[in-house]
Each structure stands twice: as structure tokens, then as C-alpha cells.
């Protein structure tokens, strides 16, 4: 790959001070302070006291040095990051620094350049001469794939990141991180390419499900907790995509235009909090440009802000194929270009050094950071890993963990007449108790739910619990359940599966026609990335044949489909159904495996009569598949079609005979996926009609929404209850049964605002202008702040969510932090002098909110704290989860960080204190305000 540009990548970005070449901070930004004090405590003694995210954040840098390098030998090129607290931790940190310098001294210029690019799809190294082992990375926003992305190598599937954001729960986010680290170790990965901390700028963003929230505070705090959990497990992270990769259209080339305040207060904010408080070992640069400079080359944002201001000492890695210029990437601070082996570094970087375009000192700086990552991960000789084997956390029960995460993420949007939990007979109750004896379930997501989103977040779990199967298992004896799938909302057929009557095997053949490997298929989805079954070399692969038998359960006209990119030949029995080329439908290079085209063919077959099936895919020797080591295609299947109207009528008839109707609706993999933005927020197919017609016949209709992003719900006032389950992971069905039957409470709150109508959306643009620019013309006003500014009323506000109990807000006490307890207090003078503040997350105020459970059962409440007057300037600054038994009280302790009291000054390009008074409001959502108090800082 040739050097595409000799520019340095330096750009004057409004609101960002270019500090290229300045030494990074020593990183001593994290604090170990004890739980800050709280004034105005409940004299009656609360049932529980829960501290907010901010207090937890100050202790995020681990005491064992896992979050940073620690002290370095005098004269080395590595800074002391300042968080090695104990003698043994300091010793390990110095040993890592020494090992880095010793390894660097053993590397020639070509060897250095080689370590700055991938060896293959997922790995860097090895370089035995320097003691550098093989460093493996893996996608992992909602499950760790490892190097083999295939159903034959399954992974634990967690709920989607938006679901995790909906928990508003740091402890759960950390636990999710621990589980991801456990999976990464099992898969042999040292770095997880997660979390995604871009923002829900608009619900049209196609990758909405992979990010946490529309709010930078919620996003940053949940992301920091996840990073802490993963790295506590001895596995690195790369918060992504830095920065402003908030939509998918033209994501490789789009130039986001945003002013300094917008960048600082919204899009950079989650990254800043994570870098300063959780110390990630890596960060991933986005594909897009910001204010004219692509992010893999952005000297100002990479070297100036990320490293110079925030003290980031980890590796900046490109998004896959996102590095485009040797010189600009090296000068712009990009440490690692992925994937390999052909990158902008390697021999191209050697040539740039010898030509004088890049200094070898710059190369050494980049290599040190890659060596440091290897040292932390335990693959550099002589360097103790950041988390030694004896310190790895105890194993988690993966299935139980993802089940708990799912239940805590479900958001109860509406619950008229206590439709939920279902009033079924309970054990020990008198005969005749329970009003629900017949349950009518309808909707395809009940039997075929979307457990996760598409693209880099997709994994293949061993098993997926379906809502229908889980309810059948969980409903007590004497409760009848019926099921009607309703109309199929999918525009593409699902992979042919054993339950459809298929038994399939994949055969790999070489260029010389010899068989290289053979593997039984879990279904009709053939997907390998990075490596092939049996270790077959990709360069030798000529074709893949998917062969087997199809024995239909019913007679009629069946549908077979081919989905993929390239040449395919489909045979059924003696018939050749297709023999031609399928071309990609998008210019996105990843479209071949993210959103490939599908062709459907008809096959008449009789019940019980076996038909031989053969699908042959010729593998291209060039293109994205060859670059990524990727084979990806599907044999799809659809049973003989039944008219939609008949399917709806069946569901309505079943609902008429039932005490409760459960209707499952959701998005599809072609209406919500990585690589493409959404064209509409309406549910696909005739799902809205299904809900309305069922609700018209049964006034106790409950709708379960299986979507990763907002959808329109024109029927929401017609139904008794609406439960949002997101993409709930592999245990989603079991978790739904727990919540529907009342064994668990739906604990989630909306992490993003849901609209009533698309015309009401205050931020809509995802399509770049004709010049390739995407202006963030709305400034910092996105999400609930944009809705406030527009004066419109959404369907459901950010932070909204009901439970199975009621809460009274009784008291709000606010005070400056107690220096004796917090270790640092902020005065007005301190707050005003913010330009050089080393830690913007020191406590500025301590808030206590007392709430009382006034309902009939134990429950959890998310206490939200907002700052500012009524209107678009009011913003979330802290939150906490509390629990209490019926009639008992609980106190939420919320620490407000200094950054919450600041705004970015465009004129002076620095942080300035917001004008007093500071109005704090305790709330249940961004529109449900309960208590208000003011704070005046001491002079």
C-alpha cells in the first residue's frame, strides 16, 4: 500500500488546542478517595445507601497497576502514569518499563515498522528476537468472537450495549466487563475491541444498538465501568470509535463538521471520562474525518487532546482498513494499523524514515506503546502482566450473568391496570387464584427473537432461549398457551436450520480441486474470518460447497435463497436453481458480509420426501474476502407461504379466546444493522396492524418490543402494557419469562428518547452533503436537550421507565464536598481556575436523595440528578440505583464532578465555570422532576 499523502494531519480544530509534540501528562488523574460524605441523611435510617457513579469513578484506576505502566526507569521514553500504589505494583510497573526499553533496543527499523501493523486479521507479532509474542485482538461489544467467527466456535452473547446502558447500573456494567474478559481469555484474545461509546445523535443511526445512550454522562460512566471490568480480568480494551462516528452512511469518508463546544461537551466527553478514570490500554480511531482531517491522522485530537491533555498512554489502533497514509498516520499518532499483513506501515514506514518524512524517534514512540500493550497483556518477555494469573477474578456463570443483565435492562414503558406482571396462579395460593389462565402469544420475535445486532457486535451463541420456549417452561400448570407467528416482517429469509428439515456439511476445496477440510454446519450460515476449518490456508482455497439434504415437514412451494457476494451455483435435486454472480448493493467495503444481497428461488417439494441440496461458492482471489481472510454466505429457507391476512386473523382469533394477549414485535437484521443507516423508524412489515387488531379484541394486550433502537408505536395508547427488551442476548427468553411472570422486576430506564412521530425528531440528518460533509448543526443539543429546545413532546423521555412498585421522593440535600472525607473539595476559586485542571472529575458537590418505596413489593429505582434551569441547558450530571422493601426508604449518594459545572469557552478555547446559581433537580426521567435545590460554592 503506497503512501497516499505526505501531509502531517495537523488541523486547527475549533475548541481543540493543537499540542502536537508536547509531552503527555504523567497520568496522575485518578483518585482513590473514600466514599464522599453526605449531609442531610435520613434520621430514620435508610434501607440502603447507594453511591453514584462519580464516587466509583475516582477509584477506577486499579491499585495493582493494571490500568497503566507505572514508574519508568530514568531516561526511558515511557512516562510514569502514577497509579501504581503498592510496592509490588511499583516494582511490576518498573519491570514493564524496563522490558519495553530492552525489547525496543533489540529491534531493527524494519522490525519496528512491522510491529506497527497487523500480521493478519486479528493479531500482531510475534517478534521472537525481541521477546514479543503473538498479540490477539477480537471484536467484542456484546460478546467475544475470538479469531474464528463461525457458529462452530460459539461465544456467550450478552445483551446489546444499548440494553446495558438501559440498566444505568455500574456494578452490572463492570460485571459485564468481567464476563467479556473471561470470554476473551477462553478465546485466546488479549484485547477486546470495545466498548462503543459514540452517541445516539439521532435514532436513524444504523449502529444505534451498539452504543449506550444519547447522553455523554451516562455513556461515559457505563463505558468506564465496562472498561474497568474487562481490564480487571487482564484483557485490554479499545473504546471506539474516536470520535464522531455516530452514523453509518459513507462512514469511511464522511467529514463531520462540529464546533469546539459540541465536540468537547458531547462527543469527546465519554472518551475523556473513560481515559481519565478507567485507563484503557487502547483506543480505536474512527474511519470518519472531523473538521477536515481523518481520525487516523488527526494530530490535534490524537496527540494534542487524547494524549497531551488527557494523559492517554495506551495504543491508538485504526478501525479495520482505516489507516490510509503512512506519513500522516505516523505523525498523527496512530500506533497500530489493522488488519495485516499489508498496511500503511511496514516497508512503507521504513521508506518514509529513510526519506526523512518520518523520524525514527517518532517510530520509537509508536513502538513503545505497542510494546507496552504487549507487556500489560503478558506477551512480552521479562514484563509481568498487569493482571498476573493469581489475580484473575473468579469465574462467572455466564448464562446466569447474561440472564440478570437482560432482566435489569428491560424497560416497562406502559402498564395500565397492572397488566404486568401476569396474574397467573402462584404456588401456595388458594384454588381459583390468578385471573390469567389462557395466554395468546403472537408475533415472530416470540419464536425467533433478535438476540443481538449485526456487524462487529454479532456472535454465534451455543443456544438462544426464546420467549415462547421460556414461557412454556415457566407458566404454571393449568395455564394454557397458544402461539401464532403472524406475518413475517423480514425481507430476507433466515438461514436454513435443522428444525426446517436440513442437514448440511461444508466442504472446502483447493485450487487444485482437492478437499482441504470438511465441517458439519449448525445451519445454512457459512462464516469464517481470519482462519479456516482444519487450518486450511486461505491462499489455497478455491471454492466452498454446502451440501446435504432437505426433508420438508409439509408439502407445497418452498423457498430457497442464496445470500452473499460472488459466484454461486444452487442445485436442488436434479434442478439448477441459480448459477450466476451476486454483486454487493452498497459501496461500503464491508457490505459483503454485513449486508449482502439475497436471491430467492421456488422449490416444489412433498412432505417427507428428501431432496439433495448443493450450494457452491467460488472464492475470489482478490477483494475484501481475500484481505480479511473471509468466507461469508448463506443458504436461506422459507416454508410454504401463508397469506398475511390469514396469519393476522389467526392471531386475532387466539387473542379473543385468551385472558391476556402477548404480542411480540421488532426490527429485522436488514432494518437495523452496522453498515447502513435507517430509512424509517416504523416497524417493518404488518406488525403495527397485528398489534392494533389484537388490541381491539383483547383489552389486556401486552406488547414486547425486540429492538435495539427507537421504533414508532402508533398503537401505544391502545394496549395495556409495553415492555422493551432491546436485543437481550442469549438468555433473553428466560429473562423475559422472569419479568413477565413477576419473578424479576423490569429494572431498565430509557437511555435515549423515543419519538411519537418521525416528523417530530429534532435531529435527523445522517446523509452527508454533496461535498461529503455532515454538519452537526444542532450543536450540543441532541437527545432530550434537543427535544426541549424544539418544544416537542416525545412518546417517552430519556430516563423513563416503570417498575412493579411506586416511589416517593422525600428529600434532596446538597452541599460542597467534605475535604476530610473526599480528599479534595472545590471552592468557587478552584472551579473558576479550570484551564489547567488535571482532574475534572474531582467532587464539586455531594447530593443525597431520599426515596421511599410506597408500593406493594420490593423494587429498584434509578435516581437521576440534573443540573440547570428548565430547558435545553438542563443536563444529567449523576445517577444511582437504589433498592428498598415495601414501605422502606433508601438514600442515593450522588457525587457531582467539577466537569458538570463547566462549559467549553469557544473564544478562549478552555473550560469555564457555568454561572451560578447551580440548580439541581432529582428526577425519574428527563421530564419527571421531583425535588429541586440550589448550591452556591464557598468563596
ZIDA-V643112 format. One record per run of one state. SS is the DSSP state (helix for helix, strand for strand, loop for the rest). FROM is the first residue (numbers start at 1). TO is the last residue. Records with the same first field share a line. If there is no record, write none. Layout:
SS: FROM-TO, FROM-TO
This chain:
loop: 1-48, 52-52, 59-86, 106-108, 116-116, 118-122, 125-126, 131-131, 133-134, 140-160, 168-169, 188-190, 194-195, 197-207, 211-215, 233-235, 243-254, 258-259, 268-268, 279-281, 286-288, 291-292, 298-298, 310-314, 319-325, 332-335, 338-346, 355-359, 378-379, 381-388, 392-397, 410-410, 419-437, 443-443, 447-454, 458-466, 475-479, 485-493, 496-496, 501-501, 511-514, 521-522, 524-524, 530-532, 536-537, 552-555, 565-565, 573-574, 583-590, 595-597, 606-609, 619-623, 629-629, 639-643, 657-659, 667-672, 674-675, 677-686, 698-700, 707-720, 725-731, 741-753, 755-757, 761-772, 776-782, 791-795, 797-801, 803-806, 816-818, 823-827, 833-842, 854-858, 868-874, 885-888, 906-909, 914-917, 924-928, 936-939
strand: 49-51, 117-117, 123-124, 127-127, 132-132, 135-139, 191-193, 196-196, 236-242, 255-257, 282-285, 289-290, 293-294, 315-318, 336-337, 380-380, 411-415, 438-442, 480-484, 494-495, 497-497, 502-510, 515-520, 523-523, 525-529, 541-551, 556-564, 566-572, 575-582, 598-605, 610-618, 630-638, 660-666, 673-673, 676-676, 701-706, 721-724, 754-754, 773-775, 796-796, 802-802, 807-815, 843-853, 859-867, 875-884, 889-897, 902-905, 910-913, 918-923, 929-935
helix: 53-58, 87-105, 109-115, 128-130, 161-167, 170-187, 208-210, 216-232, 260-267, 269-278, 295-297, 299-309, 326-331, 347-354, 360-377, 389-391, 398-409, 416-418, 444-446, 455-457, 467-474, 498-500, 533-535, 538-540, 591-594, 624-628, 644-656, 687-697, 732-740, 758-760, 783-790, 819-822, 828-832, 898-901
